[in-house]
Amino acid sequence: MRLITVSGPPSSGKTAVICRVIEALRQQAVKVGVVKFDCLSTEDDERYKSMGVLVRKGLSGALCPDHFFVSNIEACFHWGLDEGIDILISESAGLCNRCSPHIKDVMSVCVIDNLSGQNTPKKIGPMLKSADIVVITKGDIVSQAEREVFSFRVKNVNPRSTTMHVNGLTGQGAEELARLFAESSDVGGLGERQLRFAMPTALCSYCLGEKRIGEEYQKGNIRKMDI
């Protein structure tokens, strides 16, 4: 089975792009499944179900969605195998700029939109810098010059990636992305595999439920500003 990890900031158009890609893959008689990770709530799984796509939803709640992902992705992978899925797409929650949801030797995609600001690419860490494919959305809303400048800045951050524009509303560019998905390598399993970059670390009193402000309540992994 092929596994694709798709991540990106909130409201960048991840679900719309994935839906268009699934439509293109179905024309090739490819069986696709989706695992949707989110934080508090999502209705994206219902959107996939309405398309007849096998889907599983996971909500991280109070936990970091990145840590929730890495704790559950292997079980999701085995679910995909049991269902006879050809390509399993993992869609992340809208992640912070420090998140790292990509796995070594597993095709990784970062979705980012033109409206997020020209300086956004350099603000995003491993989620963008370690992706195999960077999908830029909402290009129909900005000028050609803005599209080119944004693409240039994405390439400065991740020169090794394949950068492409996909319109989640019209589907323009989705067939090329679907072809890349179909050509990705099979994944035999996730046991012993490694993330491409370490996840954000925090184990402090606030992680464990502390709400009070003050140094006397701060324990564990705490970092102070030099003021």
N, C-alpha and C positions, 0 to 999 in steps of 0.2 A: 504494500500500500504506500502511496505517496502522502506525505504530510507537509502542509504549508502553514507557517505561522504568519498571521496578518495582524499588525499592530498599528497604532497611531494615536495622536492626540484626540481629545473629545470632539465629536461632530466634524471630523475630517472627511467623512464619507466612506468609511470602511464597509459598512453593510451594503450600501448601494453598489459599490464596486464589486463586492463578492457576489451579489445577486446577478449582476450583468455577466460576470465570469461563469457562473453556474449555467446561465442560459446558453452561453457559447459552448460549454463543455457537453451539455446535453445533446447538442447537435452531432457530437462525436460518440454518442452512446456511452459516456463516462458516468459512472455512478458516484455522486458526490455527497459527502456528509459534512456537517458543520458542528463545531463545538463553540458555543458562545459564552465567553467569560464576561462578567460585569461585576459592579460593586453592590449597589442597593437594589436596583430593579432594571428590567429590560423587557421590551416587547418584540425585540428582534427575532427571537425564536419563533414567535407566531408568524412573522413575515416569511421565514424560511419554510415553516410548515404549510403555509398557504400555497407555496410553490411546489409542495410535495417532496421537500428535501428532508432527509433524516437529520435530526438536530438534537443536541443535548445542551442544557443551560446550566451554568454554575455561577452562583452569586457569592462573592467573597465576604460580604457583610463588613465587619469591623477589621478584617484582615487586609493586608496589602494585596491588591489583585495580582501582582507579579508573583508573590510567594504562593498565593492560592493556585495560580496557573501551574507552577513547576511541581506543586504537590499533587496535582490531579491529572496532568497531561498524559502520563503513562497509562493510567486506567482508561482514559478517553481513547487512547490509541488502540488498546485491546478491544474496546467496544466497537471501534471502526472495523477492526479485523473480523470480529464476530458477525458484523452486519454485511460483510462482503463489499465494503466500500472501496472504490478505486483511488479516490483522492479525498483525504480528510483535511478540512480547512479549520484551523483554530483562529477564532477572532477574539482579540483581546478586548478588555474594557478600554475606555479612553484613558490612556496612561499618562503619568507625569513624564517630564523630560529626562529623568534619570533612570527610567525603567529599562530592563534588559530581557525581553521575552523571546530571544532567539536561541536556537540550539545548533551546535556544530553539525555540519553535514546535513542539515534539514533546511530546505528552501525557506527563506525569510523575506517578508514584505513589510515595508513601512509606508503607510498612507499619510500624506500630508497635503494640506490645501493651500492654494495660492493666496487666500485671504488672511492667513495667519500672520503675515508680516514678512518683509524682506530679510529681517535678521533672525527669523525663527530657526532656519536650518542649523545655524551654529550654536543655538541654545539647546538643541536636542542631542542627547548623548548616545549611548549604545543602540537604542531603538532605531536610530537613523544611521549611525556610523557603521554598524555591523550588518546592515540589511543587504541582501542580494539584489533586491528590486525596490526602488523607490517610486511609488505611484503618486503623482501630483494631480489633485482634483480641483474642480471649480475654476478651471482655466478659461471657461467661457464668460466669466464675469469680469475678468481683468483684460488689460490690453496685451497685445503681442509682445511689446517691450517688457512689460512686467512679467509675463510668462518666461521670457528668455533670461531675465535677470535672476528670477527665482530659481530656475533650473541650474543656472551657473553657480549659484550659491549652494545648492544641494550637491553639485558635483565637487565643489571645493571641500565639502565636509566628508563626502564618501565617493571618491573618484573611481572606485572599483565596481560600484553598483550599476545596474541597468536602470536608467531613469526614463520614465514614460508618463504621458498624460492620459488619463482615463476620465471620461465624463459619466458619472453615475446615473444621470438622468436619461441621456440618449444612448448610452452604451458605447459611444465612440472610444476606440482603443481597447475595449474589453476582449476582443477576439485575440489580439496579440498577447495580452496577459494570460488568457486561457491557454494559448499555445505553450507559453513558458511553464505554466503549471503542469501541463500534460507531459512536458519533456523533463521534468524534475526527476531526480533519482528516487528509486524505491527505498523505503526505510524498513529494515527488518525488525527493528525494535528500538526502544528508548533506554533500556537498561544499560547503565555504565556510560551513557552519553553525557556530554557536558554542555552547559550553557556557554554561549560565545563570550559573555562578560559577566562578572559577578553582579548580583542584585544589590539594590540599596540595603544598607545594614542599619539596624536600630534595635536595641534591646534595652529599654530604659523604663523608668517608673511610669511614664505616660503610655508606653506600649501595654502595660499591665493594668491600665484603667485609672491611673492617678489623674486628678483634675486640678488640684491646687497648684498655684503658681508660687515659686520661691525656691531658692537653692536647697533649702533643707528637705524639700520633697523630690529633688532630682537625684536619681541614682542610675548607674549603668553607663551605657554608651552615650555620653553627653558631650557636645562640642560647643565651646563658647567663642563668641566674637571677640576680636582684639579691639576694644574701645578705649 
